[in-house]
Amino acid sequence: MDLDTKKLEALIAPVCDIVKQAGQEIMKIYLGGFEIAEKEDHSPLTTADLASHHLICTRLQMLTPDIPVLSEESAMIPFDQRAKWKQYWLIDPLDGTREFIKKNNEFTVNIALVIDHVAHLGAVYLPAKDTCYFAATGHGAFKQEHKQAAHRISTRISAPDSTPTICGSRARAGPSLQTLLSRIGKHELIRVGSSIKTCLVAEGRADLYPRFGPTSEWDTAAAHCVVREAGGSLVDTQLMDLRYNTKDSLLNPPFIVLGNLNDHWRKMLLQKIPVQ
C-alpha cells in the first residue's frame, strides 16, 4: 500500500499520549504493589502488564477502529488471519517485566504501527523516567523528557579506532555476545533492560546493541522505527532489516542494532558468529 506520511504525522501525538497514559497506570501499580503470575512460557505476568494492555487496546481501537491490534498479552491470533493484515498496531504493554519486578526502573511501553511488514511509526515510553522516544517514517526521531519540548535525536558515527559503547541485556549474556565482544576488543559495556538499549543507540549514546537471545516482534518494532529514523539500523546477522508478521512464529531472529552501518562494522559483523 502507498505510505501516507501525513496520516502518520497525525498519529504521532495521540500515540505518544497513549503510551504516557499507559505508563501512568503502570506507575500507580509499581508504587502501590502488584501481583505476579506465570505465563505458559514461564515468563512473568503482572497486574501492570494487563492494565497497560487493556488501556492501550481500548485507546487504539477508539483512535483507529479499522486497524487491528496485536499485543503481547492478546490471545494468539493465527497467522492465516494475520497474513491478511496490510497494517496493524503491534504493542508491548510492559517491556521489561522482570526489570519491573526488580524495581530498577528499566521498563518501557512500546507501540508500533506496522505497514507492509515495516514499523513506520513507533513510540517507546519509560514510565519511571517520564521519557518518550518517538518516530515516524519521513519525520525523524525525537526524545521528550518530562514536560520539556521534544528534540530531534540522531545516531553517532563510530570511527574504526574509537572505543565503542555496546549495550547488553541485564538478563542474558551468552557465548555469542562474548565472541563478538572479544572480536571488537576494547569497549565500554552498558547493561540495561528492555527496549531502552535500542533507544540509547538511536540517541547516539551507544554504538551497538547485539541481541542473540530470544525476543519477540513486539519487543523491537517501536524502537526499530526510532533507530531507523535516527539514522541507524536494526538488522539480522546477514545485515538485512528485520521485517514483521512474515511467518507463523512471532519470535525474532538474532539481531544487531547499529548507529551507523559502516564498512568497519559490516566487515566485522559478517564474520560468522556462532549463535547460542
C-alpha positions as MATLAB code, in Angstrom:
seq = 'MDLDTKKLEALIAPVCDIVKQAGQEIMKIYLGGFEIAEKEDHSPLTTADLASHHLICTRLQMLTPDIPVLSEESAMIPFDQRAKWKQYWLIDPLDGTREFIKKNNEFTVNIALVIDHVAHLGAVYLPAKDTCYFAATGHGAFKQEHKQAAHRISTRISAPDSTPTICGSRARAGPSLQTLLSRIGKHELIRVGSSIKTCLVAEGRADLYPRFGPTSEWDTAAAHCVVREAGGSLVDTQLMDLRYNTKDSLLNPPFIVLGNLNDHWRKMLLQKIPVQ';
ca = [
       0.000    0.000    0.000;
       1.109    3.581   -0.506;
       2.546    5.179    2.610;
       0.632    8.301    3.667;
       3.205   10.292    5.649;
       0.658   12.983    6.551;
      -1.564   10.383    8.225;
       1.467    9.027   10.048;
       2.322   12.505   11.289;
      -1.242   12.990   12.551;
      -0.966    9.785   14.609;
       2.264   10.705   16.419;
       0.753   12.939   19.120;
      -2.184   10.673   20.062;
       0.049    7.582   20.164;
       2.542    9.365   22.424;
      -0.393   10.334   24.625;
      -1.492    6.683   24.798;
       1.943    5.343   25.828;
       2.154    8.024   28.517;
      -1.294    7.198   29.875;
      -0.365    3.521   29.961;
       2.838    4.455   31.737;
       0.895    6.373   34.371;
      -1.247    3.306   35.060;
       1.890    1.180   35.310;
       3.483    3.580   37.799;
       0.412    3.516   40.064;
       0.802   -0.247   40.323;
       4.615   -0.080   40.503;
       4.486    2.225   43.510;
       1.459    0.637   45.136;
       2.177   -3.087   44.906;
       1.294   -5.784   42.381;
       0.616   -9.468   41.864;
       2.808  -11.741   39.757;
       1.633  -14.750   37.735;
       3.432  -17.060   35.313;
       2.533  -17.455   31.637;
       2.713  -20.724   29.712;
       6.244  -19.931   28.562;
       7.205  -19.384   32.237;
       7.741  -15.651   31.728;
       6.264  -13.388   34.426;
       2.986  -11.513   34.101;
       1.917   -8.729   36.457;
      -1.243   -6.736   37.006;
       0.625   -3.801   35.416;
       1.074   -5.727   32.136;
      -2.663   -6.342   31.970;
      -3.721   -2.831   32.983;
      -1.462   -1.324   30.304;
      -2.666   -3.836   27.711;
      -6.352   -3.027   28.272;
      -5.798    0.731   28.243;
      -3.731    0.692   25.048;
      -6.059   -1.649   23.166;
      -9.106    0.410   24.115;
      -7.484    3.707   23.142;
      -6.102    2.413   19.836;
      -9.461    0.946   18.857;
     -11.035    4.340   19.518;
      -8.296    6.123   17.559;
      -8.242    3.794   14.539;
     -11.162    1.328   14.683;
     -10.249   -0.130   11.286;
      -6.693   -1.153   12.269;
      -6.245   -4.440   14.175;
      -4.141   -4.624   17.331;
      -1.622   -7.325   18.218;
      -0.353   -7.227   21.806;
       1.962   -9.485   23.763;
      -0.985  -10.055   26.087;
      -3.523  -10.711   23.296;
      -4.998  -14.110   22.662;
      -2.950  -15.858   19.983;
      -4.039  -14.769   16.503;
      -3.421  -17.419   13.803;
      -1.013  -16.465   11.032;
      -3.562  -17.191    8.299;
      -5.587  -14.323    9.793;
      -2.617  -12.035   10.470;
      -1.252  -12.612    6.964;
      -4.211  -10.654    5.546;
      -3.292   -7.547    7.521;
      -1.725   -4.756    5.486;
      -1.310   -2.669    8.624;
      -1.723   -3.282   12.341;
      -0.696   -1.976   15.753;
       1.994   -4.041   17.450;
       2.351   -3.371   21.162;
       4.255   -4.490   24.215;
       2.272   -3.096   27.155;
       5.189   -3.595   29.556;
       8.564   -4.408   28.026;
      10.951   -5.492   30.756;
       8.547   -7.146   33.174;
      11.485   -8.729   35.014;
      13.036   -5.288   35.456;
       9.659   -4.002   36.679;
       9.555   -6.779   39.285;
      13.134   -5.979   40.364;
      12.104   -2.311   40.646;
      15.149   -0.994   38.794;
      13.093    1.442   36.621;
      14.301   -0.136   33.337;
      10.988   -0.933   31.647;
       9.074    0.608   28.764;
       5.756    0.779   26.954;
       6.093    0.093   23.207;
       3.610    0.884   20.426;
       4.382    0.472   16.716;
       2.295    0.815   13.579;
       3.425   -1.847   11.129;
       2.568   -1.330    7.455;
       3.568   -3.933    4.860;
       5.909   -5.667    7.340;
       7.780   -2.467    8.290;
       7.418   -0.443   11.519;
       6.544    3.009   10.173;
       5.589    4.632   13.488;
       6.992    3.922   16.903;
       6.671    5.260   20.444;
       8.721    3.998   23.392;
       7.921    5.400   26.835;
       9.972    4.986   30.020;
       7.372    5.479   32.785;
       9.825    5.665   35.697;
      11.807    8.413   33.939;
       8.916   10.155   32.158;
      10.835    9.964   28.890;
       9.354    9.274   25.460;
      11.157    8.354   22.257;
       9.058    8.530   19.089;
       9.425    8.480   15.318;
       7.516    8.099   12.068;
       8.819    7.402    8.603;
       9.871   10.621    6.923;
       9.522   12.700   10.083;
      12.682   11.858   12.014;
      13.209   10.567   15.555;
      12.663   12.547   18.754;
      13.090   12.369   22.509;
      10.926   14.151   25.071;
      11.761   14.290   28.778;
       9.229   15.357   31.408;
       7.372   18.475   30.278;
      10.205   19.731   28.088;
       9.866   20.210   24.343;
      10.793   17.216   22.217;
      14.149   17.407   20.462;
      15.432   15.529   17.446;
      17.889   12.694   18.044;
      20.392   11.005   15.774;
      22.887    8.175   15.929;
      26.612    8.756   16.013;
      29.221    7.631   13.510;
      31.722    5.233   15.048;
      35.318    5.559   13.877;
      37.313    2.315   13.497;
      39.910    3.490   16.027;
      37.430    4.695   18.670;
      36.361    2.744   21.739;
      32.779    1.654   21.021;
      29.966    1.678   23.549;
      28.000   -1.581   23.480;
      24.566   -2.181   25.013;
      23.824   -5.556   26.537;
      20.876   -7.144   28.285;
      20.867   -7.377   32.069;
      19.246  -10.782   31.907;
      21.091  -12.511   29.061;
      24.768  -12.587   28.053;
      25.512  -15.793   26.165;
      28.663  -17.025   24.429;
      27.700  -15.406   21.110;
      27.847  -11.950   22.706;
      31.157  -12.797   24.341;
      32.535  -13.898   20.960;
      31.542  -10.592   19.377;
      32.919   -8.537   22.266;
      36.232  -10.393   22.012;
      36.366   -9.616   18.314;
      35.642   -5.927   18.929;
      38.343   -5.654   21.584;
      38.414   -2.644   23.892;
      34.882   -1.369   24.529;
      32.520    0.082   27.114;
      29.602   -2.181   28.026;
      26.290   -0.763   29.263;
      23.866   -3.294   30.730;
      20.259   -2.114   30.737;
      16.806   -3.660   30.391;
      14.039   -3.576   27.754;
      13.970   -1.544   24.516;
      15.959    1.221   26.225;
      19.065   -0.330   24.642;
      17.906    0.392   21.095;
      16.922    3.931   22.102;
      20.403    4.561   23.508;
      21.816    3.714   20.092;
      19.211    5.952   18.445;
      20.216    8.991   20.500;
      23.943    8.471   19.979;
      24.837    7.319   23.483;
      25.836    3.856   22.251;
      27.205    2.401   19.021;
      25.946   -1.150   19.025;
      23.369   -3.441   20.616;
      23.773   -7.120   19.642;
      20.994   -9.476   20.699;
      21.450  -13.191   20.118;
      18.965  -14.410   22.729;
      15.217  -14.825   22.134;
      12.989  -11.793   21.596;
       9.560  -11.273   20.057;
       8.399   -8.836   17.414;
       6.619   -6.583   19.925;
       9.952   -6.177   21.746;
      11.637   -4.485   18.781;
       9.147   -2.861   16.388;
       8.619    0.529   18.070;
      12.296    1.124   18.840;
      13.194   -0.190   15.362;
      11.317    2.741   13.846;
      13.024    5.155   16.236;
      16.563    3.980   15.498;
      15.965    3.858   11.740;
      14.624    7.406   11.643;
      17.593    8.476   13.788;
      19.961    7.189   11.101;
      20.694    3.696   12.410;
      19.734    0.130   11.589;
      18.207   -2.928   13.229;
      19.330   -5.918   11.190;
      19.709   -9.676   11.339;
      23.122  -11.363   11.264;
      23.138  -11.073    7.456;
      22.641   -7.302    7.862;
      19.092   -7.405    6.475;
      16.412   -5.246    8.125;
      14.039   -7.154   10.398;
      10.539   -7.479    8.959;
       7.328   -8.112   10.869;
       4.395  -10.522   10.521;
       6.001  -12.632    7.806;
       5.618  -16.061    9.446;
       3.648  -18.098   11.953;
       6.136  -17.524   14.766;
       6.387  -14.053   16.311;
       9.953  -14.682   17.501;
      12.713  -12.511   16.056;
      15.930  -13.917   14.658;
      19.171  -12.816   16.347;
      19.699   -9.151   15.531;
      22.075   -6.211   15.884;
      21.216   -2.539   16.360;
      23.807   -0.179   14.894;
      24.183    3.558   14.969;
      25.971    3.505   11.649;
      26.349    0.504    9.370;
      29.761    1.496    8.015;
      32.333   -0.746    6.366;
      34.174   -1.288    9.670;
      31.123   -2.793   11.362;
      29.883   -4.510    8.207;
      33.121   -6.453    7.735;
      33.286   -7.427   11.410;
      29.652   -8.441   11.767;
      29.545  -10.560    8.629;
      32.218  -12.823   10.072;
      30.403  -15.888   11.313;
      29.303  -15.666   14.951;
      28.062  -18.942   16.465;
      24.589  -18.064   17.762;
      23.869  -19.848   21.044;
];
